[in-house]
Amino acid sequence: MNFANRYLALPPYLFAGLERKAAALRARGVDLIDLGIGDPDLPPPDFFMNALHEHLQDEDAHFYPSSQGDADVRKKVARWFRGRFGVELDPDDEICILIGAKEGLANFSRVLVNPGDRVGVPDPGYPVYSQAAALLNDAIPIALPLQPGKDFIPDLTKAIGCRILFLNYPNNPTGATAPSEFFISVADFCEAHPETVVIHDAAYSEMTFGGYRAPSLLQFTRNTIEFFSMSKLFNATGFRIGFAVGKPELIKALASLKAQLDSGAPLFIQRAMAEGLSRYNGADPPPEVRSNLDEYARRRKLVEDKLMGFGWVVVKSQATFYVWAKVGDEEFKVIDAAMEKGVILTPGRGFGKNGIGYVRLALSQPYHRLEEAMNRLSTL
């Protein structure tokens, strides 16, 4: 079979190989503790599930949704955004509902990128930026190194001349957060380089701890587009729901593209998301979400403390439910040894060259299972 060159240029998807190895071990009867993919083990809040059931009965729930999303849902997103970030959005021109942030990030690049264009991507970074957004558009990914000595903040000058610049704070996989000074510099970059569209992936903006609140890039510039996911906020990864906000001409282009590619997120899921956002009190999440965040913070402290006790170099963080740790020059030795002990870790190189020597651990297991995983890793 002859496949398109853009498809053949893709490296294997990171989690596919891990899933194959895990399946083989499970077939051998190994008790696996999966700290690989970030899929919340905590259930969705009752209010979210109740809203799903309620809106499944709406008389229009079985109809095609609009490509940009339900008008009333967009109004509620705008209300949430005002309370959370203090930014006013026009629901008609500055919001588009997504089938999850991943879909939006991957597809939006199609309206901007031509073959041979340069796409600035954080390294390490979410593989969608370099693969779905760059390689699948016959574009060239340009790595912007994220290094511990620079607090995992990229040098924006390396993105000059790029058609797209992807940014992601709080960051996956490192857990790093960015100070206001960096967002100010990004705003200056947007004004100085209009040929480059800055895309901010804010999927983890609501997963923060210790009093830290992640900002929105729209607090610093309106000349951008920002993507949000509700998957982690409501422990609802499988329902695939999120939204994009930002510059009207970018939102219009995204909605027009979606009209060609999909039929939008199901209305009952959109409305459940909107009801969940309506439970915020200004910038404060509902009690059920705060409880989940407290649990992730408890898990994070356990894992960070244990790994540092092993001598691993841990990037301590106030955000995301990932722990990023340096284990040496060759992380696959640790990955394979951990797998034999029944613990699945994610290799850092799957996120880019600057991830070599690191592993990522997802805190998406119950506390007692994380304790068991740490006990197993202590014997490596």
C-alpha positions as CSV (number, residue, x, y, z in Angstrom):
1,M,0.0,0.0,0.0
2,N,1.3,3.4,-0.9
3,F,0.6,6.0,1.8
4,A,1.0,9.8,1.7
5,N,4.4,11.1,2.6
6,R,3.0,13.2,5.4
7,Y,1.6,10.1,7.0
8,L,4.8,8.2,6.6
9,A,6.8,11.0,8.2
10,L,4.9,10.6,11.5
11,P,6.8,8.8,14.3
12,P,4.8,6.1,16.1
13,Y,2.2,7.6,18.5
14,L,3.8,7.6,21.9
15,F,1.1,5.7,23.8
16,A,0.5,3.0,21.2
17,G,3.8,1.3,21.9
18,L,3.2,1.5,25.6
19,E,-0.2,0.0,25.3
20,R,1.2,-3.0,23.3
21,K,3.8,-3.7,25.9
22,A,1.3,-3.4,28.7
23,A,-1.1,-5.8,26.9
24,A,1.7,-8.4,26.7
25,L,2.5,-8.1,30.4
26,R,-1.1,-8.3,31.4
27,A,-1.4,-11.5,29.3
28,R,1.4,-12.8,31.5
29,G,-0.6,-12.0,34.6
30,V,1.5,-9.0,35.7
31,D,-0.3,-6.6,37.9
32,L,0.3,-3.3,36.2
33,I,0.1,0.2,37.7
34,D,-0.3,2.5,34.7
35,L,1.3,5.9,35.3
36,G,1.6,6.5,31.5
37,I,-1.4,8.2,30.0
38,G,-3.1,11.0,31.9
39,D,-6.6,9.6,32.1
40,P,-8.3,10.6,35.4
41,D,-9.3,7.7,37.7
42,L,-11.7,9.9,39.7
43,P,-15.3,9.9,38.5
44,P,-17.0,12.9,36.9
45,P,-18.8,15.1,39.5
46,D,-22.4,14.2,40.1
47,F,-23.6,17.6,38.8
48,F,-21.9,16.9,35.4
49,M,-23.3,13.4,35.0
50,N,-26.8,14.6,36.1
51,A,-26.6,17.4,33.5
52,L,-25.6,14.9,30.8
53,H,-28.7,12.8,31.6
54,E,-30.9,15.8,31.8
55,H,-29.8,17.3,28.5
56,L,-29.9,14.0,26.7
57,Q,-33.7,14.4,27.0
58,D,-33.7,17.8,25.4
59,E,-36.0,17.7,22.3
60,D,-33.1,18.9,20.1
61,A,-30.4,16.7,21.6
62,H,-30.4,14.3,18.6
63,F,-30.0,17.1,16.0
64,Y,-26.7,18.2,14.4
65,P,-25.1,20.9,16.4
66,S,-23.7,24.0,14.8
67,S,-20.0,24.0,13.9
68,Q,-19.3,26.9,16.2
69,G,-21.3,25.4,19.1
70,D,-24.6,26.1,20.7
71,A,-25.3,29.9,21.1
72,D,-26.4,29.6,24.8
73,V,-23.4,27.4,25.7
74,R,-21.1,30.1,24.2
75,K,-22.8,32.7,26.3
76,K,-22.1,30.6,29.4
77,V,-18.5,30.1,28.4
78,A,-18.2,33.9,28.1
79,R,-19.7,34.4,31.5
80,W,-17.2,31.9,33.0
81,F,-14.3,33.5,31.2
82,R,-15.3,36.9,32.6
83,G,-15.5,35.5,36.2
84,R,-12.4,33.4,35.9
85,F,-10.0,35.7,34.1
86,G,-11.7,39.1,34.1
87,V,-11.8,39.1,30.2
88,E,-14.9,40.0,28.3
89,L,-15.6,37.8,25.2
90,D,-18.2,38.2,22.5
91,P,-20.0,34.8,22.3
92,D,-20.8,35.3,18.7
93,D,-17.3,36.1,17.4
94,E,-14.7,35.0,20.0
95,I,-15.7,31.5,21.1
96,C,-15.9,28.1,19.3
97,I,-16.9,24.9,21.0
98,L,-14.6,21.9,20.3
99,I,-14.7,18.1,20.4
100,G,-11.9,18.3,22.9
101,A,-8.9,20.5,22.8
102,K,-6.8,18.0,20.8
103,E,-9.2,18.1,17.9
104,G,-9.1,21.9,17.9
105,L,-5.3,22.2,18.1
106,A,-4.8,19.6,15.3
107,N,-7.4,20.9,13.0
108,F,-6.9,24.7,13.4
109,S,-3.4,24.5,12.0
110,R,-4.9,23.5,8.6
111,V,-6.3,27.0,8.1
112,L,-2.9,28.6,8.6
113,V,-0.1,26.2,7.5
114,N,1.1,25.6,4.0
115,P,3.7,23.0,2.9
116,G,7.1,24.1,3.9
117,D,6.0,26.6,6.6
118,R,7.7,26.6,9.9
119,V,5.8,25.7,13.1
120,G,7.3,26.6,16.4
121,V,6.8,23.8,19.0
122,P,7.9,23.5,22.6
123,D,10.5,20.7,23.2
124,P,9.5,18.8,25.2
125,G,5.9,19.3,24.3
126,Y,2.6,17.7,23.5
127,P,3.2,15.6,20.3
128,V,0.1,17.0,18.6
129,Y,2.0,20.3,17.9
130,S,4.9,18.8,15.9
131,Q,3.0,15.9,14.4
132,A,-0.7,16.6,13.7
133,A,-0.2,20.4,13.3
134,A,3.2,20.4,11.5
135,L,4.1,17.1,9.8
136,L,0.5,16.3,8.7
137,N,0.4,19.7,7.0
138,D,3.8,19.1,5.2
139,A,5.2,21.8,7.5
140,I,8.5,21.9,9.4
141,P,8.5,21.7,13.2
142,I,11.0,24.1,14.8
143,A,11.9,23.0,18.3
144,L,11.9,25.6,21.0
145,P,13.9,24.0,23.8
146,L,12.4,24.0,27.3
147,Q,15.3,23.5,29.7
148,P,15.3,23.4,33.5
149,G,18.0,26.1,33.7
150,K,15.6,28.5,32.1
151,D,12.5,27.4,34.1
152,F,11.2,25.6,31.0
153,I,10.5,28.9,29.3
154,P,11.3,29.1,25.5
155,D,13.4,31.7,23.7
156,L,10.8,33.4,21.6
157,T,13.4,34.7,19.1
158,K,13.7,31.1,17.8
159,A,10.1,31.4,16.6
160,I,10.7,34.4,14.4
161,G,9.6,33.5,10.9
162,C,7.3,30.7,12.0
163,R,3.7,30.6,10.8
164,I,2.5,29.2,14.1
165,L,4.0,29.3,17.6
166,F,2.5,26.8,20.1
167,L,2.8,27.6,23.8
168,N,1.4,25.5,26.7
169,Y,1.2,26.7,30.3
170,P,0.7,25.0,32.7
171,N,2.9,22.7,30.7
172,N,2.6,19.1,29.6
173,P,4.8,17.2,30.2
174,T,7.0,19.2,32.6
175,G,4.3,20.7,34.8
176,A,6.0,24.1,34.5
177,T,4.1,27.4,34.9
178,A,5.0,30.7,33.3
179,P,5.3,34.1,35.1
180,S,3.4,37.2,34.1
181,E,6.6,38.6,32.6
182,F,6.6,35.8,30.1
183,F,3.0,36.4,29.0
184,I,3.9,40.1,28.6
185,S,6.8,39.1,26.3
186,V,4.4,36.9,24.3
187,A,2.0,39.8,23.9
188,D,4.9,41.9,22.7
189,F,5.9,39.1,20.3
190,C,2.3,39.0,18.9
191,E,2.4,42.7,18.1
192,A,5.9,42.6,16.6
193,H,5.4,39.5,14.5
194,P,1.9,39.5,13.0
195,E,3.0,36.9,10.5
196,T,3.1,34.4,13.4
197,V,-0.1,33.2,15.0
198,V,0.5,32.3,18.7
199,I,-1.7,29.4,19.9
200,H,-1.9,28.9,23.6
201,D,-2.9,25.5,24.8
202,A,-4.4,26.1,28.2
203,A,-5.7,22.6,28.8
204,Y,-4.4,22.5,32.3
205,S,-5.4,26.0,33.4
206,E,-7.8,24.7,36.0
207,M,-5.5,22.0,37.4
208,T,-3.4,24.0,39.8
209,F,-2.5,23.8,43.5
210,G,-1.2,25.6,46.5
211,G,-3.0,28.9,45.7
212,Y,-1.6,29.2,42.2
213,R,-4.1,30.3,39.5
214,A,-3.0,30.0,35.9
215,P,-3.6,33.2,33.8
216,S,-5.1,33.4,30.3
217,L,-3.0,34.7,27.5
218,L,-6.0,36.9,26.6
219,Q,-5.4,38.9,29.8
220,F,-2.2,40.2,28.0
221,T,-3.2,40.2,24.3
222,R,-6.3,39.7,22.2
223,N,-4.2,39.0,19.2
224,T,-4.1,35.2,19.8
225,I,-6.2,32.1,20.1
226,E,-6.4,29.9,23.2
227,F,-7.6,26.4,23.7
228,F,-9.3,24.9,26.8
229,S,-10.2,21.4,27.7
230,M,-12.9,20.3,30.1
231,S,-11.6,16.7,30.1
232,K,-9.4,17.1,33.2
233,L,-11.5,19.7,35.0
234,F,-14.6,17.4,35.1
235,N,-12.7,14.0,34.9
236,A,-14.5,13.4,31.6
237,T,-11.8,12.7,29.0
238,G,-14.1,10.3,27.1
239,F,-16.8,12.8,26.5
240,R,-14.5,15.0,24.4
241,I,-15.4,18.6,25.0
242,G,-13.6,21.9,25.1
243,F,-13.5,25.3,23.5
244,A,-11.3,27.9,21.8
245,V,-11.4,31.6,22.5
246,G,-9.7,34.6,20.9
247,K,-9.3,36.8,17.9
248,P,-12.5,36.9,15.9
249,E,-11.0,36.2,12.5
250,L,-9.2,33.1,13.9
251,I,-12.4,31.8,15.6
252,K,-14.3,32.3,12.4
253,A,-11.7,30.4,10.4
254,L,-11.8,27.6,13.0
255,A,-15.6,27.3,12.8
256,S,-15.5,27.3,9.0
257,L,-12.9,24.6,9.0
258,K,-15.0,22.5,11.5
259,A,-18.0,22.8,9.1
260,Q,-15.9,20.8,6.6
261,L,-14.5,18.2,9.0
262,D,-17.0,17.4,11.7
263,S,-20.5,18.1,12.9
264,G,-19.6,19.6,16.3
265,A,-19.8,18.3,19.8
266,P,-23.1,16.7,20.9
267,L,-25.4,19.2,22.3
268,F,-26.1,17.4,25.6
269,I,-22.3,17.3,26.3
270,Q,-21.9,21.0,25.4
271,R,-24.7,21.9,27.8
272,A,-23.3,19.7,30.6
273,M,-20.0,21.5,30.2
274,A,-21.8,24.9,30.4
275,E,-23.7,23.9,33.5
276,G,-20.4,22.8,35.1
277,L,-18.7,26.1,34.3
278,S,-21.7,28.0,35.7
279,R,-21.0,26.4,39.1
280,Y,-17.8,28.5,39.4
281,N,-18.0,31.4,41.9
282,G,-16.0,34.0,40.0
283,A,-12.6,32.4,39.8
284,D,-13.3,29.7,42.4
285,P,-14.2,26.2,41.1
286,P,-17.1,24.3,42.7
287,P,-16.4,22.2,45.8
288,E,-16.4,18.9,43.9
289,V,-13.6,20.2,41.6
290,R,-11.6,21.7,44.6
291,S,-11.9,18.3,46.3
292,N,-10.4,16.6,43.2
293,L,-7.6,19.1,43.1
294,D,-6.8,18.5,46.8
295,E,-6.5,14.8,46.0
296,Y,-4.2,15.4,43.1
297,A,-2.1,17.7,45.3
298,R,-1.8,14.9,47.9
299,R,-0.8,12.4,45.3
300,R,1.8,14.9,43.8
301,K,3.5,15.4,47.2
302,L,3.7,11.6,47.7
303,V,5.3,10.9,44.3
304,E,7.6,13.9,44.3
305,D,8.9,13.1,47.8
306,K,9.4,9.4,47.1
307,L,11.2,10.0,43.8
308,M,13.5,12.6,45.3
309,G,14.3,10.0,48.0
310,F,15.4,7.6,45.2
311,G,17.7,10.3,43.9
312,W,15.7,11.2,40.8
313,V,15.7,14.9,39.9
314,V,12.1,16.0,40.1
315,V,10.6,19.2,38.7
316,K,8.4,20.3,41.5
317,S,5.2,21.9,40.3
318,Q,2.0,23.7,41.3
319,A,0.1,22.5,38.2
320,T,-1.1,19.5,36.1
321,F,-1.3,15.9,37.3
322,Y,2.0,14.9,35.8
323,V,5.4,14.6,37.5
324,W,8.5,15.2,35.3
325,A,11.7,13.6,36.5
326,K,15.2,13.2,35.2
327,V,16.5,9.6,35.6
328,G,19.8,9.7,33.6
329,D,21.0,9.9,30.0
330,E,19.0,6.9,28.9
331,E,15.4,6.8,30.2
332,F,14.5,3.5,28.5
333,K,16.6,1.5,30.9
334,V,14.4,2.8,33.7
335,I,11.2,2.5,31.6
336,D,11.9,-1.2,30.9
337,A,13.0,-2.0,34.4
338,A,9.9,-0.3,35.8
339,M,7.7,-2.2,33.4
340,E,9.1,-5.5,34.6
341,K,8.2,-4.4,38.1
342,G,4.6,-3.6,36.9
343,V,4.8,0.1,36.6
344,I,4.2,2.0,33.4
345,L,6.1,5.2,32.9
346,T,6.2,7.5,29.8
347,P,9.6,8.1,28.1
348,G,10.5,11.7,27.9
349,R,11.9,11.5,24.4
350,G,8.3,10.9,23.2
351,F,7.8,14.6,23.8
352,G,10.9,15.7,21.9
353,K,14.7,15.7,22.0
354,N,14.9,17.7,25.2
355,G,12.9,15.0,26.9
356,I,15.6,12.5,26.6
357,G,16.7,11.2,30.0
358,Y,13.3,12.1,31.6
359,V,10.2,10.2,32.4
360,R,6.7,11.4,33.0
361,L,4.4,9.9,35.7
362,A,0.7,10.5,35.6
363,L,-1.0,10.9,39.0
364,S,-4.2,9.2,37.7
365,Q,-4.1,6.2,40.1
366,P,-5.6,5.9,43.6
367,Y,-3.3,7.0,46.4
368,H,-2.7,3.4,47.6
369,R,-1.7,2.3,44.1
370,L,0.7,5.2,43.8
371,E,2.2,4.1,47.2
372,E,2.6,0.6,45.7
373,A,4.1,2.0,42.5
374,M,6.7,4.0,44.5
375,N,7.5,0.8,46.6
376,R,8.2,-1.1,43.3
377,L,10.3,1.7,41.8
378,S,12.4,1.9,45.0
379,T,13.7,-1.6,44.1
380,L,15.0,-0.6,40.7
